[in-house]
Amino acid sequence: MVAAPEVFEEEGLLTPEAGVPPRRHGRGKAAMILAGGLAAAAIVAVGLSTTHSLRAAPTEAAAVNGVVSLHKADLAEKKPPKRKSRASFVEASMPFMGGRNGVLDGDEHGAIYIDEDGKKNKYYLPGAKIVENGSTIVYTPPLRFYLMNKPTTDYGNAENFYKPILPGKTFTCDIELSVAGCGCNINFYLVDMPAKSAGKDHDHYCDAQCFDGLGCCAEFDMNEGNANVQQVTNHACTRDYADHPDWQCHKWGDPEAKTQPHEFSPGVGQGIDGSKRFTFSQEFRVTDDQLEIITTMTQGSTKVVKTMGPNAQLQAMYKEGSLEKGMVFVTGYWSASDMNWLDGDECGGGSETCSNAPARISNFRITTNGDPVPSPSPQPSPQPSPAPQPQSMRCCYGDGCNSCQDPHSWCGESQGNCNQCNGAWRSCSTALR
C-alpha cells in the first residue's frame, strides 16, 4: 500500500503522487482489473441522470479521417477500451510558452471576446489562433491554452488568470469539429492552477490525474470529445476513495455524463451530427446550495440534454474545488492512439489515428441563470459577386484591358487591323472605353 502523500494546505494544492501505477487520464470510466490471472471489465458510473452501458462497435471499424458513423443496423461486439497510459496526455499535450520573459509579440496575444451578460469583455488565450474579430478559436494539436486577464505566459502568478465563477451561470459556445474524429480530443475544462511547482512544462499546470512531473489538483472537464462523442466529467479531490486509497483525486470521474451513439455521431441520423456545427450550453444550477449541472447540445430542432448531480463529489468540486471561488479555464486539442476511453463506444478498442484536422469553437457567452442567452453575433453576409460584364474582342496595348482602342475605330474593327496597329487582340468587357 502506497503511503499517503503530503498535502499542501496553501492554495489547496497537492503534491504529485509517488508510486502510483499508470492509469488512464480519468476522462473515461472503464478500467481493467486483474484478478486470479483473468481480465474482467468493470464500468464505474455514479451520479448520472442517465444509465450508461457498454455499447457495440460498428462492423466497419474505420472511416475517412478517423470519423466513424454508427447509424447502421448491423453492430458487432467490440473489445473493451484499453486503459489510457499515463504517457498519452503528458506527451501529447503541451502549453504555449512563447514570448520572452512572459512578454508576447502582438500576433501571440490571442485576444478573445466573451459576452458576459450582454457585455463583451476582452481576455487572452496566449498563442491561440483567434479569428473573426476575436470570436473564434481555431484548434490544431498539440497545444493547450489558458484564459488570461492579460497577454502573458507568466503562469505562476494566479492574478494573471481569468477565473470565471460559474455557479449560478450558464456557459455557451458553438462547436465545429468537422472530421476531427476517433483519436482526437478537443476540450475545455477547469483546474485549480497554478500549482506551487512549475513542473516539467514550466507552466504550473495541475489536474486530477496527478501525473509525474505535473501538479495535482481538482479538475472539472466541462467538455471533451470529437465528432463521435461528447463527455463531461467531474474530478474532485476528497482523498477518501476506499477502493483506491492511493488516489488524492477521483481519476476516473464522478459523476460523468457521456453522449450515446444515437444521440451524437457523425452523419445524418436521429441525433446531433457531430461533423456539423452545434451549440453547447452548460448550466451550473444551484438549488438549496446544492450544485447540479445541465449540459445541452442543440443543432437545429435536435436537442440532447445531460444532467449530473447533485452528489457528494460534485458538491466537493463546488465548495472545495473550487467552482465557488473560480478556477483556471484551459482549452486545447490533443490526440492519442489509445483514446478508446473516450470514443471507444463508436471507434472500437483498437489503435486510433486522429485526423489532426482543425476544429473551431466560437461565440463564448456567460449569462446569469434565468437571463436569455445572447445569440451569436451575426456573421457578415457575403457580398454578391458583381454581375459579369458582356465581353467582346478588343484591340489593346500592354497587359490586360486597361488601354484599348474604341471598337468602332479602324484598329478595333478586326484582328488583322489590330495587328497592323501593334496591338493585342483579346476578350475584354464592352464597358471599357
C-alpha positions as CSV (number, residue, x, y, z in Angstrom):
1,M,0.0,0.0,0.0
2,V,1.4,3.4,-1.0
3,A,1.9,5.9,1.8
4,A,-0.4,8.9,1.7
5,P,1.5,11.8,0.1
6,E,1.9,15.1,2.0
7,V,-0.9,17.6,1.4
8,F,-0.1,21.3,1.0
9,E,-2.7,23.5,2.5
10,E,-1.6,26.5,0.5
11,E,-4.0,27.2,-2.3
12,G,-5.5,23.8,-1.9
13,L,-2.6,22.2,-3.9
14,L,-1.5,18.6,-3.6
15,T,1.9,17.1,-4.3
16,P,2.1,14.6,-7.2
17,E,1.6,11.0,-6.1
18,A,4.5,8.6,-5.7
19,G,4.5,5.0,-6.7
20,V,1.1,5.1,-8.4
21,P,0.8,2.7,-11.3
22,P,-0.1,4.2,-14.7
23,R,-3.7,4.9,-15.1
24,R,-5.8,6.4,-17.8
25,H,-6.4,10.2,-17.8
26,G,-9.6,9.6,-15.9
27,R,-11.8,11.1,-18.6
28,G,-13.3,7.6,-19.3
29,K,-14.9,5.2,-17.0
30,A,-13.7,1.7,-17.9
31,A,-10.6,0.2,-16.3
32,M,-9.1,-3.3,-16.5
33,I,-8.9,-5.0,-13.1
34,L,-6.7,-8.1,-12.8
35,A,-8.0,-10.9,-10.6
36,G,-6.8,-14.6,-10.4
37,G,-4.9,-14.1,-13.7
38,L,-8.1,-13.3,-15.6
39,A,-9.0,-9.9,-17.0
40,A,-12.5,-8.5,-16.4
41,A,-14.1,-5.2,-17.4
42,A,-15.9,-3.0,-14.9
43,I,-17.9,0.1,-15.5
44,V,-18.0,2.8,-12.9
45,A,-20.8,5.3,-13.2
46,V,-22.1,7.3,-10.3
47,G,-24.5,10.3,-10.0
48,L,-25.7,10.2,-13.6
49,S,-29.2,11.0,-14.6
50,T,-28.9,8.5,-17.5
51,T,-27.6,4.9,-17.2
52,H,-24.6,4.3,-19.5
53,S,-23.8,0.9,-20.8
54,L,-21.1,-0.7,-22.9
55,R,-22.2,-0.5,-26.4
56,A,-21.3,-2.3,-29.6
57,A,-18.8,-1.2,-32.3
58,P,-19.6,-0.9,-36.0
59,T,-18.7,-3.8,-38.2
60,E,-16.9,-1.3,-40.4
61,A,-14.3,-0.2,-37.9
62,A,-12.8,2.8,-39.7
63,A,-13.8,5.7,-41.9
64,V,-12.1,8.5,-43.7
65,N,-10.0,10.7,-41.3
66,G,-11.0,8.5,-38.3
67,V,-14.6,9.5,-38.3
68,V,-16.9,6.5,-37.7
69,S,-20.7,6.7,-38.1
70,L,-22.9,4.3,-36.1
71,H,-26.1,4.9,-37.9
72,K,-26.2,1.3,-39.1
73,A,-28.2,-1.7,-38.0
74,D,-25.5,-4.3,-38.1
75,L,-23.4,-3.9,-35.0
76,A,-20.9,-6.4,-33.6
77,E,-19.5,-7.0,-30.2
78,K,-16.4,-4.9,-29.6
79,K,-13.4,-5.2,-27.4
80,P,-13.4,-3.2,-24.2
81,P,-11.5,0.1,-24.5
82,K,-8.0,-0.4,-23.2
83,R,-6.6,1.8,-20.4
84,K,-5.1,5.1,-21.3
85,S,-1.5,5.1,-20.5
86,R,0.0,7.8,-18.2
87,A,2.2,8.9,-21.1
88,S,-0.5,9.8,-23.6
89,F,-1.7,13.2,-22.2
90,V,1.7,14.1,-20.8
91,E,3.4,13.6,-24.2
92,A,0.6,14.7,-26.5
93,S,-0.5,18.0,-24.8
94,M,1.8,20.9,-24.2
95,P,1.3,24.5,-23.1
96,F,2.1,27.6,-25.2
97,M,5.2,29.1,-23.8
98,G,6.1,31.7,-26.4
99,G,7.3,35.2,-25.8
100,R,10.3,36.4,-23.9
101,N,10.1,36.5,-20.2
102,G,6.4,36.3,-20.4
103,V,6.1,39.2,-22.9
104,L,4.4,38.2,-26.2
105,D,4.5,39.5,-29.7
106,G,1.3,41.1,-31.0
107,D,0.3,38.1,-33.0
108,E,0.7,35.8,-30.0
109,H,-1.7,37.7,-27.7
110,G,-4.7,35.5,-28.6
111,A,-7.2,38.3,-27.8
112,I,-10.7,36.8,-27.4
113,Y,-14.1,38.4,-26.5
114,I,-16.5,36.7,-24.1
115,D,-20.1,38.0,-23.9
116,E,-20.9,38.2,-20.2
117,D,-24.5,39.2,-19.6
118,G,-24.6,41.2,-22.8
119,K,-21.2,42.9,-22.3
120,K,-18.3,41.8,-24.5
121,N,-15.2,41.6,-22.3
122,K,-11.7,41.1,-23.7
123,Y,-9.4,38.3,-22.4
124,Y,-6.5,36.4,-23.8
125,L,-5.6,32.9,-24.8
126,P,-1.8,33.4,-25.5
127,G,-0.6,31.5,-28.5
128,A,-4.1,30.5,-29.8
129,K,-5.2,31.3,-33.3
130,I,-8.1,33.7,-32.9
131,V,-10.1,34.8,-36.0
132,E,-13.4,36.5,-36.9
133,N,-12.8,39.6,-34.8
134,G,-11.9,37.8,-31.6
135,S,-14.9,35.4,-31.6
136,T,-13.5,32.1,-32.8
137,I,-10.6,29.8,-31.8
138,V,-9.1,27.6,-34.5
139,Y,-7.6,24.5,-32.8
140,T,-4.9,22.2,-34.1
141,P,-2.9,19.8,-31.9
142,P,-0.9,19.6,-29.6
143,L,-1.2,22.9,-27.7
144,R,-3.3,23.9,-24.7
145,F,-4.1,27.4,-23.8
146,Y,-5.0,29.3,-20.6
147,L,-7.6,32.1,-20.3
148,M,-5.7,35.1,-19.0
149,N,-6.5,38.7,-17.9
150,K,-3.6,40.0,-19.9
151,P,-1.3,38.7,-22.7
152,T,1.4,36.9,-20.8
153,T,2.8,33.4,-20.3
154,D,3.6,34.0,-16.7
155,Y,1.5,31.1,-15.5
156,G,3.0,31.1,-12.0
157,N,1.0,34.2,-10.9
158,A,-2.6,33.5,-10.0
159,E,-3.6,37.1,-10.6
160,N,-2.8,36.7,-14.4
161,F,-5.6,34.2,-14.9
162,Y,-9.2,35.0,-15.6
163,K,-11.1,32.6,-13.4
164,P,-14.9,32.7,-14.2
165,I,-17.2,31.9,-11.3
166,L,-19.8,29.7,-13.0
167,P,-22.2,28.6,-10.2
168,G,-25.5,30.4,-11.0
169,K,-24.3,31.0,-14.6
170,T,-24.7,29.3,-18.0
171,F,-21.7,28.9,-20.3
172,T,-22.5,28.7,-24.0
173,C,-20.4,28.3,-27.2
174,D,-20.6,27.0,-30.8
175,I,-18.5,24.0,-31.8
176,E,-17.4,22.8,-35.2
177,L,-15.5,19.5,-35.2
178,S,-15.8,18.5,-38.9
179,V,-13.6,15.4,-39.4
180,A,-11.7,15.6,-36.0
181,G,-12.9,12.2,-35.1
182,C,-11.5,9.0,-33.5
183,G,-8.3,9.5,-31.6
184,C,-8.8,13.3,-31.3
185,N,-9.6,15.2,-28.1
186,I,-10.9,18.9,-28.4
187,N,-11.6,20.2,-24.9
188,F,-12.2,22.9,-22.4
189,Y,-12.0,22.4,-18.7
190,L,-11.3,24.0,-15.3
191,V,-8.4,23.3,-12.9
192,D,-7.1,24.7,-9.6
193,M,-4.0,26.2,-11.1
194,P,-1.4,27.5,-10.6
195,A,0.4,24.6,-8.9
196,K,3.1,25.6,-6.4
197,S,5.8,23.9,-8.6
198,A,6.4,24.9,-12.2
199,G,6.6,21.3,-13.2
200,K,8.2,19.7,-16.2
201,D,6.4,22.0,-18.6
202,H,7.3,25.1,-16.6
203,D,3.6,26.3,-16.7
204,H,2.5,25.4,-13.1
205,Y,-0.1,23.0,-14.6
206,C,-2.1,20.6,-12.4
207,D,-5.1,18.3,-12.8
208,A,-6.8,15.4,-11.1
209,Q,-4.6,12.7,-12.7
210,C,-1.6,13.8,-10.6
211,F,0.8,13.0,-13.4
212,D,4.5,12.6,-12.6
213,G,6.2,16.0,-13.3
214,L,2.9,17.9,-13.1
215,G,0.8,19.2,-10.2
216,C,-2.2,17.5,-8.6
217,C,-5.5,19.4,-8.1
218,A,-9.2,19.4,-8.7
219,E,-10.4,19.3,-12.3
220,F,-13.8,19.8,-13.9
221,D,-14.0,18.7,-17.6
222,M,-16.7,21.0,-18.9
223,N,-16.4,19.2,-22.3
224,E,-14.1,17.0,-24.2
225,G,-14.7,15.0,-27.3
226,N,-14.6,14.7,-31.0
227,A,-17.1,14.2,-33.9
228,N,-18.0,10.8,-32.4
229,V,-18.7,11.7,-28.7
230,Q,-19.0,14.4,-26.1
231,Q,-18.2,13.9,-22.4
232,V,-18.5,15.9,-19.2
233,T,-16.6,14.7,-16.1
234,N,-16.1,15.8,-12.5
235,H,-12.8,15.0,-10.8
236,A,-12.9,16.2,-7.2
237,C,-10.0,15.7,-4.7
238,T,-11.5,14.4,-1.5
239,R,-8.7,11.9,-0.8
240,D,-11.2,9.4,0.7
241,Y,-11.5,6.8,-2.1
242,A,-11.8,3.5,-0.3
243,D,-11.3,1.4,-3.4
244,H,-8.2,3.5,-4.4
245,P,-6.6,4.7,-1.2
246,D,-3.6,5.9,-3.2
247,W,-5.8,8.5,-5.0
248,Q,-5.9,12.1,-3.9
249,C,-8.4,12.9,-6.6
250,H,-11.1,10.9,-8.4
251,K,-9.1,9.9,-11.5
252,W,-12.0,8.2,-13.4
253,G,-14.6,10.9,-12.6
254,D,-17.7,11.0,-10.5
255,P,-20.2,12.0,-11.8
256,E,-19.7,11.6,-15.6
257,A,-22.1,12.4,-18.4
258,K,-21.5,11.0,-21.9
259,T,-23.4,11.0,-25.2
260,Q,-24.7,7.8,-26.6
261,P,-24.1,6.9,-30.3
262,H,-27.8,7.5,-31.2
263,E,-27.5,11.0,-29.6
264,F,-24.3,12.3,-31.1
265,S,-22.4,10.8,-34.0
266,P,-21.1,12.0,-37.4
267,G,-23.6,11.7,-40.3
268,V,-27.3,12.0,-40.7
269,G,-29.3,10.2,-38.1
270,Q,-31.7,10.8,-35.2
271,G,-29.3,12.7,-33.0
272,I,-26.8,15.5,-33.5
273,D,-24.4,15.2,-36.5
274,G,-21.0,15.6,-34.8
275,S,-19.4,16.6,-38.1
276,K,-21.6,19.7,-38.3
277,R,-21.8,22.9,-36.1
278,F,-23.8,22.6,-32.9
279,T,-24.4,24.8,-29.9
280,F,-23.1,23.7,-26.5
281,S,-24.7,25.1,-23.3
282,Q,-23.8,24.2,-19.7
283,E,-25.9,25.5,-16.8
284,F,-24.4,25.5,-13.3
285,R,-27.6,25.4,-11.3
286,V,-27.6,25.9,-7.6
287,T,-30.7,24.9,-5.6
288,D,-30.6,25.0,-1.7
289,D,-26.8,25.3,-2.0
290,Q,-26.6,22.0,-4.0
291,L,-24.9,22.1,-7.4
292,E,-26.5,20.4,-10.5
293,I,-25.0,20.7,-14.0
294,I,-27.2,20.5,-17.0
295,T,-25.5,20.3,-20.4
296,T,-27.5,20.9,-23.5
297,M,-26.3,20.3,-27.1
298,T,-28.5,21.8,-29.8
299,Q,-28.5,21.5,-33.6
300,G,-31.5,22.9,-35.4
301,S,-34.5,21.2,-33.8
302,T,-32.5,18.4,-32.3
303,K,-31.6,18.7,-28.6
304,V,-29.6,16.4,-26.3
305,V,-29.6,17.0,-22.6
306,K,-27.2,15.5,-20.0
307,T,-27.7,16.1,-16.2
308,M,-25.2,15.4,-13.5
309,G,-25.6,15.7,-9.7
310,P,-26.2,16.7,-7.1
311,N,-23.9,14.2,-5.4
312,A,-21.1,14.4,-2.8
313,Q,-18.2,14.6,-5.3
314,L,-19.8,17.3,-7.4
315,Q,-20.6,19.2,-4.2
316,A,-16.9,18.9,-3.2
317,M,-16.0,20.4,-6.6
318,Y,-18.4,23.3,-5.9
319,K,-17.2,24.1,-2.4
320,E,-13.6,22.9,-2.3
321,G,-12.6,22.5,-6.0
322,S,-13.5,25.3,-6.1
323,L,-16.1,26.4,-8.6
324,E,-17.4,28.7,-6.0
325,K,-14.1,30.7,-5.9
326,G,-13.2,30.3,-9.6
327,M,-10.9,28.0,-11.5
328,V,-8.5,28.4,-14.4
329,F,-10.1,27.8,-17.8
330,V,-8.0,25.5,-20.0
331,T,-8.7,24.6,-23.6
332,G,-6.8,22.7,-26.2
333,Y,-6.6,19.8,-28.7
334,W,-4.5,16.6,-28.3
335,S,-4.5,13.2,-29.9
336,A,-3.5,9.7,-29.0
337,S,-3.8,6.1,-30.3
338,D,-5.4,5.0,-27.1
339,M,-8.3,7.5,-26.9
340,N,-10.7,4.5,-26.6
341,W,-11.7,5.5,-23.0
342,L,-13.4,8.5,-24.6
343,D,-14.6,7.3,-28.0
344,G,-14.4,3.5,-27.8
345,D,-18.2,3.1,-28.0
346,E,-18.0,4.3,-31.6
347,C,-14.4,3.9,-32.6
348,G,-13.8,0.4,-31.1
349,G,-10.9,-0.8,-28.9
350,G,-8.1,-0.8,-31.4
351,S,-5.4,1.7,-32.1
352,E,-6.7,5.0,-33.3
353,T,-5.3,7.7,-35.6
354,C,-6.6,11.3,-35.2
355,S,-7.0,13.2,-38.4
356,N,-5.5,16.3,-36.8
357,A,-8.0,18.3,-38.8
358,P,-8.7,21.8,-37.5
359,A,-11.6,22.4,-35.2
360,R,-13.3,25.6,-34.2
361,I,-15.1,26.9,-31.1
362,S,-16.7,30.3,-31.2
363,N,-19.0,32.8,-29.6
364,F,-18.3,32.3,-25.9
365,R,-21.2,33.5,-23.7
366,I,-21.6,33.5,-19.9
367,T,-25.0,34.5,-18.7
368,T,-26.7,34.7,-15.3
369,N,-29.2,31.8,-15.0
370,G,-32.7,33.0,-15.9
371,D,-31.5,35.6,-18.4
372,P,-31.8,34.9,-22.1
373,V,-28.6,33.6,-23.7
374,P,-27.5,36.1,-26.3
375,S,-27.4,34.8,-29.9
376,P,-24.0,34.7,-31.6
377,S,-23.0,37.9,-33.4
378,P,-24.3,37.5,-37.0
379,Q,-21.5,36.8,-39.4
380,P,-21.2,39.4,-42.2
381,S,-23.3,38.5,-45.2
382,P,-21.2,37.5,-48.2
383,Q,-21.1,40.3,-50.8
384,P,-22.7,39.4,-54.0
385,S,-20.4,38.8,-56.9
386,P,-20.5,41.6,-59.4
387,A,-22.6,40.7,-62.5
388,P,-20.4,39.5,-65.3
389,Q,-19.8,42.2,-67.9
390,P,-20.5,41.5,-71.6
391,Q,-17.3,40.6,-73.4
392,S,-16.1,41.4,-76.8
393,M,-12.8,41.3,-78.7
394,R,-10.8,44.4,-78.3
395,C,-7.5,45.8,-79.6
396,C,-5.5,46.6,-76.6
397,Y,-2.0,47.6,-75.6
398,G,0.1,46.4,-72.6
399,D,-1.2,43.8,-70.2
400,G,-5.0,43.4,-69.6
401,C,-7.7,45.6,-70.9
402,N,-6.9,49.0,-69.4
403,S,-5.7,50.5,-72.6
404,C,-7.8,49.5,-75.6
405,Q,-8.9,51.0,-78.9
406,D,-12.5,52.0,-79.4
407,P,-14.2,49.0,-81.1
408,H,-15.5,51.3,-83.8
409,S,-12.0,52.6,-84.7
410,W,-10.1,51.2,-87.6
411,C,-7.6,49.4,-85.3
412,G,-10.5,47.9,-83.3
413,E,-12.6,46.7,-86.2
414,S,-10.6,43.4,-86.7
415,Q,-7.7,41.3,-85.5
416,G,-5.9,42.0,-88.7
417,N,-6.2,45.7,-88.3
418,C,-5.2,45.4,-84.6
419,N,-2.0,43.5,-85.6
420,Q,-1.1,46.3,-88.0
421,C,-1.6,48.8,-85.1
422,N,0.8,46.7,-83.0
423,G,-2.0,45.9,-80.6
424,A,-3.1,42.6,-78.9
425,W,-6.5,41.2,-79.8
426,R,-8.1,40.0,-76.6
427,S,-11.5,39.5,-75.0
428,C,-12.5,42.5,-72.8
429,S,-15.6,44.0,-71.3
430,T,-17.7,46.1,-73.6
431,A,-18.0,48.6,-70.8
432,L,-14.4,49.6,-71.3
433,R,-13.7,52.6,-73.5
